[in-house]
Amino acid sequence: MGVKSHLVFLKAFYTNELAATLEYRFNFITQTASMFVNDLFWIFFWFIFFQRFESVGGWKFHDMMLLNAVFAGAWGLSMVFFGNWKNIARIIEQGGLDYFLTLPKNVLLHVVVKMSYSGLGDFLFGLTLAAFALPLSKIPLYLFFLCTSLFVILGWGIFIGSLAFYFQHLEAIVRSLREGFLSLSFYPFSVYKGFTRFILLVVIPAGFAAGIPVELLNTFSWKWFFLTTGFSITFFSLAVCFFYVGLRKYESGNVMAMRG
């Protein structure tokens, strides 16, 4: 299927999802507001922290505002439009891909597309922080980094979820890897040095999801701009390939089971 047909599918899907969501407006508003308030308490914690300590490795409260603006915004986008990425491992382990394999479109796209409107609170919180922390001239760059961070988040979710093709009873481990990625992304990038920073840029790419975009918003560098852009696209593409390699293994396993 071409790009146009995928866009038509997504438009129809999200239109129906939004219509269904608005039938329960109270729940929609409550979950969105509760997530926004939850994020507000988190940034308030950092406000109190930086009242006591002026900086952490050169990072100040303004940097933490940018960190939350980028990562919370991108995380919210991933949940609003692709909310099922967190459930890939469970779907695989429970044989839930059988249903998606019968559908006419891209299998992975069908697996991940789901509107989780609690993520809207994260997204709105990110936009709010960006409006306070950034001059208007940097908003386009911020929106660009929302997209690169989104690619990294989805890539990580698809990669760790796809491990369930190769190993059994992995859902708890995948959940820990997801929560670890989340935790590492929400702390000042300046505290990670040497080999630890290398891990966060290459092995668990939390640095490209939040820390590097913040540093680029503060001090722009074409070198790191292209590195961040290239890495996010490449990492996401490799994760998608990893899923489809595993999918062939899943299909083969189902065929053998049916013949037995």
C-alpha positions in Angstrom: 0.0 0.0 0.0 1.2 3.5 -0.8 1.6 6.5 1.5 -1.7 8.0 0.3 -3.7 4.9 1.1 -2.1 4.7 4.5 -3.0 8.4 5.2 -6.6 7.8 4.1 -6.8 4.8 6.4 -5.3 6.8 9.3 -7.7 9.7 8.7 -10.7 7.3 8.8 -9.5 5.5 11.8 -8.8 8.6 13.9 -12.1 10.1 12.9 -14.0 7.1 14.2 -11.8 6.9 17.3 -12.4 10.6 18.1 -16.1 10.2 17.6 -16.2 7.2 20.0 -14.1 9.1 22.5 -16.3 12.2 22.5 -19.3 10.0 23.5 -17.7 9.8 26.9 -16.6 13.4 27.3 -16.4 13.4 31.0 -13.9 10.5 31.0 -12.0 12.2 28.2 -11.7 15.5 30.1 -10.9 13.8 33.4 -8.1 11.6 32.1 -6.6 14.4 30.1 -6.7 16.9 33.0 -5.4 14.3 35.5 -2.4 13.6 33.3 -1.7 17.3 32.9 -1.9 17.8 36.7 0.4 14.8 37.2 3.0 16.3 34.9 2.6 19.6 36.7 3.5 18.1 40.0 6.6 16.5 38.4 7.8 19.9 37.1 7.0 21.5 40.5 9.3 18.9 42.1 12.1 20.1 39.9 11.2 23.7 40.7 11.7 23.0 44.5 14.8 21.0 43.8 16.5 23.9 41.9 15.5 26.3 44.7 17.9 24.3 46.8 20.6 23.5 44.1 21.3 26.1 41.6 22.3 23.7 38.8 23.1 20.0 38.1 26.1 19.6 35.8 25.3 23.0 34.3 21.6 22.2 33.8 19.1 24.6 35.5 15.3 24.7 36.0 14.9 26.2 32.5 16.6 23.1 31.0 14.3 20.8 32.9 11.3 22.7 31.6 12.6 22.1 28.1 13.3 18.5 28.8 9.7 17.9 29.9 8.4 20.0 27.1 10.1 17.8 24.5 9.8 14.4 26.1 6.3 14.7 27.6 5.1 16.2 24.4 6.5 13.4 22.3 5.4 10.7 24.7 1.9 12.2 24.6 1.9 12.2 20.8 2.9 8.6 20.8 0.0 7.7 23.1 -2.6 9.8 21.4 -1.9 8.4 17.9 -0.1 5.1 18.4 -1.2 4.1 21.9 -0.9 0.4 21.3 2.9 0.4 21.0 3.1 -0.4 24.7 1.2 -3.6 24.2 3.1 -5.2 21.3 4.8 -7.9 23.5 1.5 -8.9 25.1 -0.3 -9.1 21.7 2.5 -11.3 20.3 2.6 -13.6 23.4 -1.2 -14.0 23.4 -1.4 -14.8 19.7 -3.2 -11.5 19.1 -1.4 -10.9 15.8 -3.6 -13.5 14.1 -6.4 -11.0 13.9 -4.1 -8.3 12.5 -2.7 -10.6 9.8 -6.2 -10.9 8.3 -6.4 -7.1 7.7 -5.6 -5.6 4.3 -3.2 -2.8 5.5 0.3 -2.7 7.0 0.3 -5.2 10.0 2.5 -3.0 12.3 0.4 0.0 11.6 -2.8 -1.8 12.6 -1.1 -3.1 15.7 0.0 0.3 17.1 -2.8 2.7 16.0 -5.0 3.4 18.9 -6.0 6.6 20.6 -5.1 6.8 24.3 -6.5 10.1 25.2 -4.7 10.3 28.6 -1.7 11.0 26.4 -3.3 14.3 25.3 -2.6 15.7 28.8 1.1 15.0 28.3 1.1 16.5 24.9 -0.7 19.7 26.1 1.6 19.9 29.0 4.6 19.8 26.7 3.2 22.5 24.5 2.4 24.7 27.5 6.0 24.4 28.9 7.4 25.2 25.5 5.3 28.3 25.3 6.7 29.5 28.6 10.3 28.3 28.1 11.0 29.1 24.5 10.9 32.3 22.3 8.5 32.2 19.4 11.4 31.8 16.9 12.4 28.5 18.4 9.0 26.9 18.4 9.4 25.4 14.9 12.6 23.7 16.0 10.9 22.4 19.1 8.1 20.9 17.0 10.7 19.3 14.8 12.3 17.7 17.8 8.9 16.5 19.0 8.9 14.4 15.8 12.4 13.1 16.2 11.7 12.2 19.8 8.5 10.5 18.7 10.4 8.3 16.3 12.9 7.3 19.0 10.1 6.5 21.5 8.1 4.4 19.0 11.3 2.8 17.7 12.2 1.7 21.3 8.7 0.5 21.9 8.6 -1.6 18.7 12.0 -3.0 19.3 11.5 -4.2 22.9 8.0 -5.4 22.0 9.3 -7.4 19.1 11.6 -9.3 21.4 8.5 -11.4 22.2 8.9 -13.0 18.8 12.2 -14.6 20.0 11.7 -15.1 23.7 8.8 -16.4 25.8 7.2 -14.8 28.9 8.8 -11.5 28.2 6.0 -9.0 28.9 7.3 -8.1 32.4 10.8 -7.5 31.1 9.5 -5.4 28.3 7.6 -3.3 30.8 10.7 -2.8 32.9 12.7 -1.8 29.8 9.9 0.7 28.9 9.8 2.2 32.4 13.6 2.4 32.5 13.7 4.3 29.2 11.0 6.7 30.6 13.0 7.2 33.9 16.3 7.8 32.1 14.7 10.3 29.8 13.3 12.5 32.5 16.5 13.3 34.4 19.1 16.0 33.5 21.2 14.7 30.6 24.2 16.4 32.2 24.4 13.8 35.0 25.3 11.1 32.5 29.0 11.0 31.7 31.4 8.8 29.8 30.3 5.3 29.2 26.9 5.9 30.7 26.2 8.7 28.2 27.3 6.4 25.4 24.8 3.8 26.6 22.0 6.5 26.5 22.9 7.5 23.0 23.5 4.1 21.4 22.1 1.2 23.5 19.1 2.8 25.3 18.6 5.9 23.2 17.0 8.0 25.8 19.5 10.8 25.1 18.2 11.3 21.6 14.6 11.3 22.9 15.1 14.2 25.2 18.6 15.3 26.4 20.2 16.1 23.0 17.1 18.0 21.7 17.3 20.2 24.8 20.9 21.0 24.3 20.2 21.8 20.7 17.4 24.1 21.7 19.8 25.9 24.0 22.9 25.8 21.7 22.2 24.9 18.1 24.7 22.7 16.3 24.2 21.5 12.7 26.4 18.4 13.4 24.2 17.3 16.3 21.0 18.3 14.5 21.8 16.0 11.6 23.0 13.3 14.0 19.7 13.5 15.9 17.6 13.5 12.8 19.5 10.7 11.1 19.6 8.5 14.3 15.9 8.9 15.0 14.8 7.9 11.4 17.4 5.1 11.2 16.6 3.7 14.7 12.8 3.7 13.9 13.4 2.0 10.5 15.6 -0.7 12.1 13.0 -1.3 14.8 10.3 -1.7 12.1 12.5 -4.2 10.2 13.1 -6.1 13.4 9.4 -6.4 13.9 8.9 -7.8 10.4 11.7 -10.3 10.7 10.1 -11.5 13.8 6.7 -11.6 12.2 8.0 -14.2 9.7 9.0 -16.3 12.6 5.5 -15.8 14.1 3.7 -16.8 10.9 5.9 -19.9 10.5 5.1 -20.9 14.1 1.4 -20.6 13.5 1.5 -22.6 10.3 3.4 -25.5 12.0 0.9 -25.4 14.9 -2.0 -25.7 12.5 -0.5 -28.6 10.7 0.2 -30.4 13.9 
